[in-house]
Amino acid sequence: MSRTGRTDEGRGRLGSVLSGLAVALGCVLFLGGFVWGAILYQPYTVPTDSMSPTIAAGDRVLAERVDGGEVKRGDVVVFKQKTWGDMPMVKRVVAIGGDKVACCTDGRLTVNGKRIDENYLPEGQAAESKKIPEVTVPEGRLFLLGDERSGSLDSTAHLTEVGNGTVPRGAVDARVDAVVWPMNGMLERPTGFEALGGLSRPGPLRLVTGLVIAGAVLVLGGAAYGPIAKRAGRRGRARTELAGAR
């Protein structure tokens, strides 16, 4: 065997080893990211337009499983409350235990006397489309509204019930991070609540997605290396034989 042939063979073995490592690493990243995402996130299909335009009827969302104690103002949550029909519902938290919430002052929702800039409301719709008398939210409970105020059956529809229309934190199952179908992506941060305290940080959905994509690329790239290398090797040998014949 010529030195060129031995060199090509050595390169081929190295390439095969590297491609195998790429496939193995890709499988770990892909499966690890997928399993991690399945543990952390739950998919839901939103049945109504009560959260429009943030989330429309029929949209598929991914919600991070969280403890109700982690929920903060501005979060969009999935919850279940017996007096509300005992089925999963998606609404936005606008006030938490101890807050005083009302609507409206100069056309804006107020929480603890501060006017909230709700940039997630439908264009042309003012917060005052739904009047709310001042309500003090009991400790350990949440006041929830839909972004489509005129048609949302939310806390305002239950003001005469125990808790002034609020739901216990324990009723929350998950916090919505993104709309995945259609692919609208991560929800925008509701910055109007920042003056009242910190906002929740999104879950690791971007990292999970990155791991799955990187894993898929490595698996496909590593698997494709073998056929490509063999074809290139055959072409190289053919050129060498042709040159020797001359």
N, C-alpha and C positions, 0 to 999 in steps of 0.2 A: 504494500500500500504506500502511495506517495505521501510526502509530508503534507501536501494540500488536502489530501483525503482524510488524513488523521486529524488535521485542524478542523475540517468541516464536521467530522464525527464528534470531536470534543465540543464544538459549539452547539451541535445538535443536542447532545446530552445535557449541557448546561441549560439550553433553552427549554428542554422538556422538564427539567427540575424546577426552573423558575415558573413555568406555566402551571405546573402542578401546585406549587406553593400559592400562586395567584388564585387558582380555583379554590383551594382549601381555605385561604383567608377570606375570599369572597363569600363562600358558604357560611363561614362563621359570622361575618358582618351582616349578611342578608338575613339569615335565620335569627341571629341575636337581635337585630333591630326589629324584625317582625314580631318576635315573641315579646320583646320589651314593650312595643307599641300595643300589642294585644292585652298585656297586663295593665298598662296605664290608661288606655283609652277605650271608650265605648262609643260605637256609632249609633246615631239616632236619626230618624226621619221626622222632620217637623211638619205637622199636619195642617197648620193654619198660617195665615199671613199676619198674625198678631205681633210678630217681631220684624215685619217688613219696614224698611228695605234692608236691614242688617241680615235677616234670614227670611227667605220667602217660603211659601207653602211648597212642600215636596223636596226642599233642600235636604241634603244629607250632611250632617255635621259630625265632627269628632269632639267628644267631651272627655276631659281628664277626670278620672275618678278621684274625688277629693273628699276630705272630711268637711262637714258643714261649718266647722269652726274656722276654717281657712278662708271662707268667702268674705269678700270686701265689696264696698260700694262700686257700682259700675260693672260688676261681673254678670255675665249671662249664664244662667244656671239651669240644669235639668233637675226637677224635683217632683215629688209625688205627695199630695195632701188629700186625706180622705174627704174633707169638706169641699174640696175643689173637683171632685170626680174620681179621685184615687187612680189617676193615670198619669204617665210622664208628661210634664209640661215644661216649656222653655220660656223664661221671662228674665228681665234684667233687675238686679238688685239696686234700688236707689236709696235705701236707708237701712241702717242696722240698729241693733238694740241701743236704746238711749237717745236716738235721733228724733228730731221733730221735723216731719215732712208735711208740706202743703203745696198747693198750686191754685193760684199762680200770683207772682209779683212781677209786674212789668212783662207779663207773658212767659215767665220762666218758673220752672219747678224750684222750690226752695227746700233746703235741708239745713236745719239749725240756723235758719235765717240767711243763709248764703244762697244767692241765685246760681243755679247750675246751667252751664252752657252744654246743652244736649245736642251735639253735632250729629248724632246718629238718628235723629228723628227724620221722617220723610220730608223731602223738600217742600216748603210752603206750609208745613203743618207746625203750629205753635204748641207748646206744652199746654197752653190753656184750653186746648180742645177737650181736656178732661179736668174738671174742677175737683179739688181734693181739700176738704177741711183739714185744719192742722191736726195731725195724728202723732202721738208719741209712741214710738216703737218699743214694745216691751223688751227687756233684756233676753238675749238668746233667740231672738226672732228677727225676721227679715221682711221688709216691705218691697213688693215686686210689681213692676209695671211692664207692659209690652211697649215696644218702640212705635208700633202703630196704635196710638192712644185711642183713636175714635172707635176701634173695633176690637179692643183687647179685653177679655174677661180676666182681670188681674186683681190685685189687692183692693182696688176701688169697688169691685163688685161684691166684696165680702166685709165691708166696713162695719156692719152690724154684728158680725160674729165675734167670738172670743178672740182677743188679740188684735182687734181693730183691723182685720183684713190681712194680718201678717201670717207668716208660716214659720215654724220652728226651724232652726238651723239643721236639725237632724233630718229634716225632710229632703235636704239636698243630696242628690246622688253624684252629680258631676258638674264640672264647669266647662262651658264650650270654649274651645280654642280656635277652631277653624271650620269653614264651610268647604267640604271636599267635593261636593257635587251639587251644582256646577262648581268648577275649581276656582272659587273666589279667594281662597287662601285664608290666612290668619285674620281674626277679627281685629279691628282697630282699637287702640286703647282709648277708653272713655276719659279723656283728660279733664273734663269738666269737674270731676270729683277730687282732683289732686289737692285742692285747697283744704279738703276735709281730712286728709290723711293719705297714706300710700296706697297705690293700686296693686292688685295682684300681678304677679309675674306669670307670663304664659308658661305652660308646661314644656317639656323637652320635645315637642312634636317635630320641630325643624331638625334636631339632632337625630331623632329616630328615622325621619325620612332620608336624611343624608346617609346614614348607615345602610339603609336598604338599597339606595341607589348605588352607593359605592360598591356594595357587595355584588350587586347585579352586574356592574361594569367589569369588576375583576373576574367574575365567573365567565362571562361571555368572552372577555379578552383572553383569558387563559385557555379556554376551550378552543378558541379560534386559532391560537398560536400553532398548535400541532399541524393541522392541514396546511397552513400558510408556510410553515418552515419546511415541510416535506416538499411542497411544490417548488419553493425556492431552491431547495437542495437538488432536486431533479434537474432544474434548469441550469444550476451551476455545474453539475456533473456533465450535462450535455454540452455545455460550452467548452469544458476542459477536454472532453473526448474529441470534439470537433477541432480544437486547436492542436491536439496531439496528432490527429490524422493529417493535418496540413504539414 
